[in-house]
Amino acid sequence: MTQTHYAQHGLFHITTNSKDGIPWLTLSGVPEMIIDNLVMTKNLYKSELFAFCIVPDHMHLIVSPGERGLSAFMHSFKRNAMRDIRNYYNVRSGRSRSSATNSLVTTNNITWQKSFHDEHILTNKQRARAMRYVHNNAFGHKLVSNPSDWPWTSLNFENLLDPLDIWIE
């Protein structure tokens, strides 16, 4: 059953997971492809990207998805990222470029969970909380002792982000 997202426009905190919690998002080469596809989708959809964090089994992003809306943005991003990742790892044929990942990388387990979770951000308080949460996500999962030490966070890719407008409530 397709997930319904009633709000399609505005600012969103998105969480999207790997299927069955399998930790493939930080395999060699994968975060780079995810980030490239995030930027490509941002440009194609005339969206704005404000933050992201990729950890082994899920990712967070804060985005304003553009005119075509949230569902179209996420569908395009996830579809294109998956295509590139599968091509890179040759999972369609069951082969991997890296013997270290052979037991993990298969056609059946490198995939996104079908849905995603969104929080429609409407206030400065929500936005500040969401930004902190995304920036501190790897730290919260005890992957690093300092949030900026995690290589796959927007804290290390500020050149890819759009400036946040000041909201007056």
N, C-alpha and C positions, 0 to 999 in steps of 0.2 A: 504494500500500500504506500502510495506517495505521501510524503510528509507535507502538510499545508503550512505555509508561511504567510500569514495575513498581511504583515507589514513588509513591503518590498523596497521602500525608499527611506533614506535617512542614514543614520549612523548605527552600525551594528558591531557587537562583539560576537564573533563566530568561533565555535569549537567544532572541529571535524576530526573524527577518529579513524584509525586503521580498523579494518574488519577484524573482529575477535580479539582486539588488543594486541595483535602481533606487531612487534617493534621493528618495522621496516623503514620508518620515515628518516632515520639517521644512518642508514647503510651508506657505504661509500658512494659518493656521487649523487645520491638522492636529494639531500637538502638543497643542493645547487639547482637541480632540475625543478624542485618545488618552488624555489624563490624565482627562478627564471619564468616559470609559468604564471606565478602570481603577478609579476610585473607585466608580462604579456597580456594577461587578462585585464589587468588594471588599465592598460593603454587601449585595448580593443573596446572596452566597455565605458571608457571615459570615466573611470572610477577614481576614488581617492583611497590610498592606503596609508594608515597611520601607525600601525604596529603589527608585529607578528612574532611568534615563537614556535619553533618546530622542535618537538621532543620525540623520543622513539616511537610512541604509539598514538600520538595525536598532535594537533596544532591549533593555535589560537591566532586570530587576526582581528584587527579593528579596521573596518572598511566602510566606506560609503559607496554602494555598488553601482551607481550610475543610473541612466535612464531606463535600461532594460530590467532593472530590479535585481533583488538579492538571489532569487532562485536561479535565474539565467546566469548570473555571475558565477555562482558556486558550481552549477552544472558544467559550465565551460571550463572553469579552473580545474576541477577534479578530473574531468574527462581528458583534457589535454596533458595534465601532469601524469596521469596514469599511462597514457599512450607513450610518453617519452620514457618513463621509468621502465615500462615493460620492454620497449625497444632496446634500452640500454642493457638490461639484464637478460634479454632474450628469453623471457619467461614463457612466451608462447610455445617455444620448442622445448621448454624444460631445462634449458642450459643457462648457466650463469657465467658472467665474465670473471668472477672471482670464486675460487674454490672455497674460500672462507665463508661464503654466503650460500653455498649449494644447499645446505640443509634448511635454510630459511626461505630462499627465493624460489617460489614455485608459482605456477599459474593460479593455484587456488588461494594462496595466502597473501599475495601482495595486491591488496585492493582496499579501497575506502569503504567504510561503513556507508550504507546507502543514504542515510540522512545526515543532517548536521544540526547543531543547536545554535540558536541565535538569541541574543538579547538586544532588543531595540533600545538604543541609548537616547534618552530624552532630556537628561539633566546634567549639569556640570559634575555633580556628586557621582552619578553613575559613570560618566566618562572618566573621571579621575580614578575611580575604583577599578574600572576595566583596564585602563592603561597600566596601573600598578600590577594587576593580576597577570597580564600578558608579559610585562617586562620581568616579573619575578617568577614566572612559571617553572623554569628549569631549576631555580633555587628551591622553590617549594617542593619539587620532586627529588630534592637532594642530589641533583646531578652535578652541581657546582656549589662552591661556597660564596661566590659573588655573582650576581645576575649577569654582569657584563662579561664574565668568563665563558659563558655558554656561546659557542660559535654560531648558533642558528637562531639568533634573536635579532630583531630590528635595531636593538641597541648598537649592533655592529654594522648596520646597513642604513645608516641615517640618510645617505644620499638617494635611497630608493623611496623615501617617505614623502608624503605631502605635508605641508604645514597645517597644524590644527588652528582653526579659527577660535577667537575668543568668544565665548557665549555669555551674553548678559541675560540673566534671569529676572 
